[in-house]
Amino acid sequence: MYAYFKEIITKFREIKENLREIPLMFKTVRPKGKILFFFFIGAIFDGIIAVIFPLFVGKVMDRFLNIKHLLSGGIKTLLIIGMFLLIHTSFRSFLKYKRKYINEDFLKKIRGKYFNKLIHLPVRFFDNKNPTDIGEMIFKDTESVVSIWTEKFSQIISNLMQFIGSIIFLIILGKFFAIPFLLIIPMLVGAYMVISWSTFKLARKSLEEEIKLHKQAEDTARYIRLIKAFNMEELYKKRFVLNLNRIKDIAMKRVKLMELTFFSQQIIFYGMTGLILIMASFFINKPGFSAGLITTLFLYAHKYMGSTFQLGQNLITLQKSIVSFKRLKEIEANYLSKKEEIKTKQAKKVLPIQKKAKIRFKNLYFRYNESFVLNNISFEIFEGEKIALVGPSGSGKSTIFQLMLGFYSPEKGEIFFDEIPYLFYDKENMQKEFSYIPQEEMIFPGTIMENVTVDGAKIDNKRFKDVLKLSGLDSISPDKDASSLSVGQKQRIAWARAIYKDAPIFIFDEPTSNIDPIHTFVMLKNLISIYKDKTLIMACHHMELIELVERIIVIENGRIKEIGTHDELIKRNGIYYELLNSRYLVANI
């Protein structure tokens, strides 16, 4: 018994901690005042009718027992009750329709609001999140929070009115009749809430495991050739079955708790009904008690039980919404942090982008987690210069690009653009100065044309055709679905997209990853020939491409080891020379 009460106290403390989020949630996500007023009035009206209704039923019951009373006033009372029920039902139907309409409209606005904030967050926010988490935030979490205003808000007010009204009328009309309900029901509902909250947490855990299982199935389909090539079928099967068993165990625990919840609810309901009947048989012959009064008390007792359980259930739903709000609050906090950063820049007079610029890294340090991936990096790139970053995998080449693009901020040191620190420029304007080709192919839903001309501006048809020709895509219809192309063709779209943007600085991160080196060499040579005034910074390990650039920056373990032309670095017999001899730098043409 002690452990049982201790568990209830622990759960209520957890609920109490979550309830502290309510004021912020109501402040952050709420509809307009008129809508709230509509829901508030509707809930009060619904609660008043629900509380008054048992009194009319008792009155009709007494009149039905006497034929004279029935003929004289019972029919009239019955008609009044009928009108009451008609008005109540009509109003509730209208309220339900209006609530659904407002819910969808409000949900659309809230999802738009959070998606707008989400898409402007720093890249670091997305580093430890999978796409499913983001999807849940925008769809399930927003729906859960919005439902508080459009549905649960009204229900909680109505339930509270029924709960308080039932207690008052039970005490006024029944006195001793009310005592067992006032003492027993709250304790039982407390236990019911604890079980329900545990059930919800298990449901959440089960969903997380199902997401992992779904991802595993996707990975199996994506990497099926690799799985077969390494005879990993049995290993993947064992992993899948292991996850299935884990989901089954969680589901069985949840089912047990749900059945326990249902069983306890039914036992309480029927037990209290039996208690009402026993007490009714005891009080029926007492002075002042009639069949109508007993019926009224019976209805109030049931209404008290029902409203108490519904309040408990709505509090659990409120807990779910608070959990969802905490996830949305993460978006809010990061967005506010970014707004503060923008304000700081504005206070420092953000400078316009200078078209003729050079990039300089000065004593720069950066880390994703605990250890630094860039250590005291310093170099400069001049306007129109063609540069290659060379070094083993994991040496920090891609990280340098991420910093140039403004996806991350350095831990220490500074990045300069035209001798002015990046801090004084707006990142979104800065990113317009770069045309970027990532290692992996990135295809958006839509046609080849839509993927190449992604900025949504008016399409320059001549430039578009020239870009397709330069990228080797001119033989394919621009209206073809881009997702149906081969991996190499998708990488060519990345080239075309970067060239079409026509930014002053090109950043190519391993541009040969999915295209054969010969075609890459031809494309890059033509690109350099056509866009002589553009700055090009490229990470690669193909000798023929490296020889097209003017300078080479050699990176190892996050540090700059050498800088110079191909011939200069060969003469030094340093890291670059070793990479060449170790065949890390390959020749394919």
N, C-alpha and C positions, 0 to 999 in steps of 0.2 A: 504493500500500500504506500509506504514511504517513497519507494522508487517511482511509483506511478505519479504521485503528486510532484516529486522532484522533476520528472520529465515534463509535466504540464507547465511548471514554473519556468523551466529552461526554454521551452517552446514559446511561452508568452513573452519572455525577455527578448527572444529573437524577433518576435512579431513587433514588440515595442520599438526595437532598434530600427526596424524597417519603416514603422509608422512615422518616424522622425523625418523621413524623406517626403511625406505628404505635402507640407507647405510649399517646398521647392517645386514639387511636381505640379501642384495646382497653379503656381506662379508661372512656370515654364510652358506648360501645355494646357491651354484652356480655351474654350470657345468664347464668343462675344457675350457681353452681359445680358443682352436680350434673350439669347438662347438659354443661358443658365436660368434666367427668370422663368422662362417657359417651362423648363424641366422642373424647377422648384415648385411652381404653382400646380403643375400636373401631379407631382408626387404627393403634395399636401391634399389635393382633392381626392386622389385615389385612396390615401390613408384614411381620410375622414369618412368616406363612404364605407370602407372596409370595417371601420370601428363601429359605425352606427348600425350597420346592417343586422347584426345579431339581435339588437333591441326590437326591430320590426318583426323579425322572425318569431321571437318570443311572444310578442303581442298578438300576432296572427294565430299562433299555437293556442293561446288561451281563448281566443274568440272561436276557433274551430271546435272547441270542447263544448260550446253552448250554441245550439242552433239559433236561438233568438239573437244572441250577440253576432252570430255569423251573418244572419239576414240583415241586421240593423247596421253593423259597422265593419264586419269582417271582410266583406267583399271590397268595401272602400279601401280598407287597409291593404288588402291584397293587390288592388290596382295601384296604390301608391308605391308598394314594394316593386311591382312590375315596372312602373315608370322609373323608379330608382335604378333598377337593374338595367333597364334599357339605356338610360343616360350614362350609367357607369360603364357598361360594355361598349357603347358607342365612343365614349371619351377615351377609354383605354385603347380601342382599336385605332382611333385617330392619333393618339399619343405614340403608339407603337409605329405607325406609318411615318409620322413626323420624325420620330427618333431615328429610324432607319435612314431616312433621307438626309437628315443632319449628320448622321454618323458617316455616311459615304462621302459627303461634301467636306466635312471636317478632316476625315482620314486622308483625303486627297491633298488637302492643304498641308497637313502635318508631314506626310511622306515627302511632298515636294520641298518643304522647309528643311527637313533633315538630310535629304539627298543633296540639296544645294550646299549645306554645310559640309557634308561628308566629302563631296568631290573637291572641295577647296582645302581639305586638311593636308598637313605635311605627309610625305611618303612614309615616314617612320611609323605613323599611326597604323598603317596597313601591314607592316613587316611581320607581326606575330598573329595575324588574323587570316583565316581562310575565307574564300568567297561566300561560303554558307553562313558564316558569322555575320558578314556584312548584309547578306540577303535577309537574315532573321531580324537584324536591327531595323531595316527599312520597312519590312512587311509585318512580321509577327509582333515585334516589340511596340511598334507604333499602334497597331490594332489593339493590343492589350491595354495600352495607356489611354487611347481614345475611348474605349468601351467604358472606362470609369465615368467619363463625363456624360456620354450619350445613353448609358444603360444603368450601370451600377449606382451612379449618383442618385437617380430617381428611386431605384429599388431600396437603397439604404435608408433614404428619408421616409419612404412609405413603410418599410419594415419597422423603423424606429417608432413611427406614429402608432402602428398596430401593436407593437410590443408594449409601449407605454399605456395606450388606451385600454388594451386587454387587462393589464395589471390594475389600472384604476377601477374599471368596471367589475373585475373579479372581486376586488376588495370592497367596493361599495355594495355590490349585490350579494356577494357570497361570504365575505369575511373568512371564516374558518375554511371554507371551500377553496380559498386561494392559497393557503399556507403551503401545502405540499408542492405546488407548482413553483412558487417563489423560491423554495429552498432547493429542490431537486434538479429542476431543469437547467439552471446556469452551470452547475457542476458537470452535468452530462454533456452539455453543449461544449464546455471547455475541453473535455476529452475528445469529443467529435472533431473540434478544430485542430487539435494536436494530430490526430490520425489523418485528417484531410491534408494538413500542411506537409506531413511526411509523405503522403501519396503524391502530392504535387512535385516534391523534390525528386522522388523516384521517377516520375514521368519525365522530368527535365533531364535527369541522368540517362534515362532510356533513350531519349531523343538524341542526346550527344553521341551515344554509342551507335545509334542507327546512322547518324551522319558519317561517323568514321567508317562504318560498314559500307555505306553508299560510296564513299571516296575510294575504299579499297576495291570495290567492284569496277569503278571508273578506271582506276590505275591498272587493273588487270586487263581491261579492254585496250587501254592506251599502250601498255608495254607487253602485249601478248607475245610478240616476236622475241623480245629479250627473255621473257619467262621460259618460252619453249627452247630457245637457244642454250640456256643454262640449266635445262631440266628442273625448273623450279615449280612445276605444277603441283606436286604434293605439298611443298612448303606453303604455297599460297592457299591451297585447300585447307591445310591445318590452321593457318592464321584465320581464315574465314570462318571455319567451324568454331574456333576458339571465341571469336567475337560473337558468333550466333549464340553460343552457350551463355556468354556474359549477358547478352540482351535478354535471353530467356530467363535467367536467374533474376534480373532486375524486374522483368515483367511479372514473374510469379510473385515476387514480394509486393509489387504494386497491386496485383489482383487480390492477394490476401488482405491487404489493408483496405482496398475498396469494398470487398465483401464484408469485412469487419465493420466498416463505416455504415454500409447499408443495413447489416444485421442489427447493429446497435441503434440505428435510427428507427428501425421497425419495432424493436423491442421496447424502446422508449415510447414510441407512438401508441402501440397496443397496450403497453403497461399503464400509461396514463389514461387511455380510454377506459380500461377496466376500472381504474381507480375512480374515474369520474362516475361511472355507472354505479359502483358500490356506494360512493358518497351520495349520489342522487337518490338511490333507494333508501338511504338512511334519512335524508332531509325531506323527502317527498311529502311525508305526513306532518312535518313541522309547520307551525303557523307562519304564514307569509311566503311559503314556498309553493309554487304551482308548476304545472307541466311546462308552461311557457317560460318561467324563470329558470327551471332546470335546463331547458333547451338553450336558453340564452347563455347560461353559465358554461354549458357544454361547448357551445360554439366559441365563446371567448377563451376557454381553456385550450381548444384546438388552435385557435388563432394565435394565442400566446406561444404555444409550442412551435407552430409553423414559422412565425415571424422570428423566433429565437434562432431556430435552425437556419433560416434564410439569412439572418444577420451574420451568423457564423460563417456560412458559405460565401457571402459577399465580402466578408473580411479576408477570407482566404484568397478570393479573386483579387482583392485589393493588394494583398501580398504579392501575387503574381505580377500585377501591374507595376508594383514598386521595383521588383527584380528587373522587369523590362526597362523601367525608367532609369535604373542605375546604369544599364548598358547604353541607353541613349544619352545619359548625362556625360558619358565618356566622350561622345561626339561633341556635345555642348562645351565641355571643358577645353578640349583641344581647339575648337573653333574660337572660343573667347581668347585663348592664349594667342592664337594667330592674329586676332583683331588687335590685341594689345601690341603685338610685334609691329603691325602695320601702323598703329598710332605712334609708336616710338620712331618709326622711320619717317612718318609725316612730320613729327616734331623736329627731326633732324634734316628736314627739307630733302625729300627723295629726289634724286637727280634724274633727268631724262637720259635715255640710252644714247651714247655717242656711237655713230656708225663706224667711225674709224677707231678701232680699239685694239688693245692687246690684253692678254690674260696673264696674270702673275700670281703664283702661289708663294707665300712667304712663311717659312717655319711652321708649316701646317701639320696638325695632329688630328686624327679622327679614329673613332671606334664605334662599332655597332653595339657591342656588349661590354665586356670587361677589358679585354686586351685590345691594344691599338692595332689597326690595320694599316694606318699611315703614320710614319714617324718622322717628324721634322722635314717635311717635303718642301723644297724650294725650286722653282723653275719659272721660266717665262716663255710665252708664245707671242710672236709678233703678227701684226695684221697681214693677211694673205699668205702666211707661212704654212707649209705642209709638214706635219709632225707625225711620227709614229711612236707609240708607247710599246715597248718591248719588255717582256719578262715572263717568268713562269706563271702558271695558273695560281690564283690566290695572292699574287704579289701586290694587288691594289689598283690595277689599271681601271677596272670598271668603277671602283669607288671614286677615283679621280673624276670620271665622267659624271657620276651622280652628284658630286659636289659642284662641278661646273654648271650643271643644269639647275642647281638650287634645290634639289630634292632633300638634301641634308645640309646642316650647318657644321662647320669644323669645331672640334673640341677646343683646340688652341690654334693660334696663328690666323692668317687672313688670306683672302682671295681678292685680288684687285682686277678691276675691269677698266682699262684706260687710266691706270694709276689711281683709281678711286675705289675704296673698299666696296665689296658686294653689299654690305650692310646698308649702304645709301641708295641702293637701287631696289625697285619693286621686283620681286621674284617672277611674277607672272609676265611682266614686260621683258625681263631678262631672258626668260625662256623662249620668247619670240625671236631672239637673236640666234638660236641654235636649231639646226636640222639634225635629228638624232636617229641613228639606226641601232637598235638594241641587238643583243646576241640572238635571242629567240624571236621567231616570227610572231608578229602581233597583228591579227586580222580582226577588224570590227565587222559586225553583221552588215551585209549589204554587198553591192557590186564592186568591181575593180575601180570604177570611177569614184564611187563614194569613199573607198578606202584611200585613194590617192589624194583626193581633194577634200580632206577631212575638216577644214576650217569653216565650212558652210558658206563661205563668201561666193561671189559670182565666179563661175568657172572660166578660166582663160583657156579656150579650146586649143589654141596654137601651142601654148606652153605644155598643156596636158599631152598632146600628141608627141611633142619633142621629148618629153620625159619618158613616155612609154617606149619610144624608140631607143632612147639611151639606156633604158633598163631592160630591154629585150622582151617587152610585153606587147609590142605593136601588132603581133600576129593573133592576139586573143581579143575577143570582143570586150569592150569596156563595160558592157552591161552584164557580163557573166558574174555569177555569184562567187565572190572571192574565197569563201570557205571550201569550195569544191576544187580548188587548185592544189597542185603538188606543193611539197614543203619548199622546194627551190623557187617555185613561182611566187609563193607567199613572201619569201625573202626578197625577191625582186620588187614586190609591191612596197616593201619597207624602203628599198632604195628609191623607188619612184616617189613615194610620199615625202621623203626627206628632200629630194631634189626639187619637187614641185613647190615646196614651202618657200624655197629661194631665200633662206636666211643667210646672213653673212658668215656664219661659222658652221661647218659640218663636223659632227661627231659620229664616228663609225666604230662600234664596239664589235670586234671580230666579224667584219662584213662578209667573210668567206664561209661562215658557219654552215650554210645550207646551199651554197652555190659553188660550182666547181671553180678552182683557182684561175683557169684560163679565161672564163667569162668575167670573173671578178676583175682580173687584170685589165681586160679590154674596157670594161665599164669605168673603172677607176682612172685609167689613163685618159679616156675621153672626157671624163668629168673634170679632171685637173686641167686638161687642154681648154675646155670651154669656159670653166669658171676659174680663171687664173687669179682673179682678185679675191677669191674666197679663202678663208682660213679653213684648213682641214686638219683634224686631229683624229688619229686612227690607232686602234689596238689590234695587232695581228701578229702572226708568226710565219708568214709566207715571205720568203726572201724577195721575190719579184715585186711584191707590193711595197715592201719596205724600201726598196731601191728607188721607188718613184718619189719618195718624200725628200725633203731638204735636210731635216735633222731627226735624230733618233734619241729618245729618252729611255734609258734602261732602268728598270725598277726590279728590286728583289727584296722580299720580306718587308714591303712597305717603305722602302728607302730608295732614294735616287742614287744609283751607282755610277752611271756615266751619262754624258750628254755630248752629242757630236754627229757628224755625218757618218755615213756607212764606211767610207775609206778611213776617216780619222779613227773610228772605233776599232777597225781591223788592225790598224798599226799599233794601237795601245796594248793589244793582247790581253784585254781585260775580260769582264763578264760577258760582253757582247760576243767577243771572239770565242769564248767557251761555249756559249749557247749555240753559236754557229757550228762549232765542231761536234757538239753533242747531238746535233740534228734536231734540236728543238725548233730551230728556224729551218723550215723545209723549202725545197725548190721543186716546183711541180710543172714548170712551163719549159 
